[in-house]
Amino acid sequence: MPIGLGVSLGIGGGKPATSSGAPPASGFTNALSASFDQDKLETTYTFTSTTTFSTSLWLKAPSENGNAHFVTNSSSGGSELRVVLGIKNSNYQIYIGSGQWTTNSVSASALLDGDWHNLILTIDGTNTNGVNLYLDGNTTPVVTATSTQSITSGSAPLFFGTGWASFYDYLGFMDEVAIWETVLSTSDVSNIGGGGAPTDLKSYNPVGWWRFGDGTGDTNSSGASPANGDTVGTIVDQGSGGNNATQTTASLRPTFSTDVP
């Protein structure tokens, strides 16, 4: 464990029996997700100097994912890395800044059960226990860490479903990824992740929001409206940043699926 980064195990995890989140907005639907089989998507989002960051995503990950990166800003590693969220040796793995890791003994078995789950990471960059990882809207974190490492600007873009080595490539489903350059509150965590299904994130003002087939303007690789089994063309950023997700290499494109949370 690096100096200045302490980790503790929370008792959170598991879906609540009833929804604690806000009801979906009128007209909000979630009909498609993306299926990754060692595939990846690249956005045009790059990190600026900030001490705060949050990301929310929905995953259906089988236990075969002993090592996988879900969200990362570099596919080659090195000094360009700013934030990584994934798993290593079936434990949660978080990377912050340019030099601090938390690869710890907190098992990700509750995530890797083949069911849909929401995962939210928040980083405040300044406080004790300022790094928190939440599962399924439970406001008791599954991982809590202390780090004052800042997130510096970098040119490497944000990726989904890949790491800097092939053994970090993700196998499973992903949906409704969003990022903020602020810290989500525990109320936000509960509302976004606690209902058992995605909800409309417009009122949370995400910098980036990729809906994997349900966003306005999303297309398959032929430029048409996406449907089950189509390869992904463009995932249009529904947040404020305009940072669409694409993959120019045909063999690395995920496919759309009707398997959704």
Secondary structure, DSSP 8 states (H G I E B T S, - for coil): --TT-EEEE-S--S--SS--S----TT-----EEEEES--EEEEEE--SBS-EEEEEEEE--TT-SSEEEEES-SS-GGG--EEEEEETTEEEEEETTTEEEEEEEE-TTTSSSSEEEEEEEE-SSSTT-EEEEETT-SS-SEEEE----B---S-EEEES--SSGGG--EEEEEEEEEESS---HHHHHHHHTTSS----GGG--SEEE-TTSSTT-EETTSS---TT-BEEEE-B-SSS---EE-SSGGG--EEES---
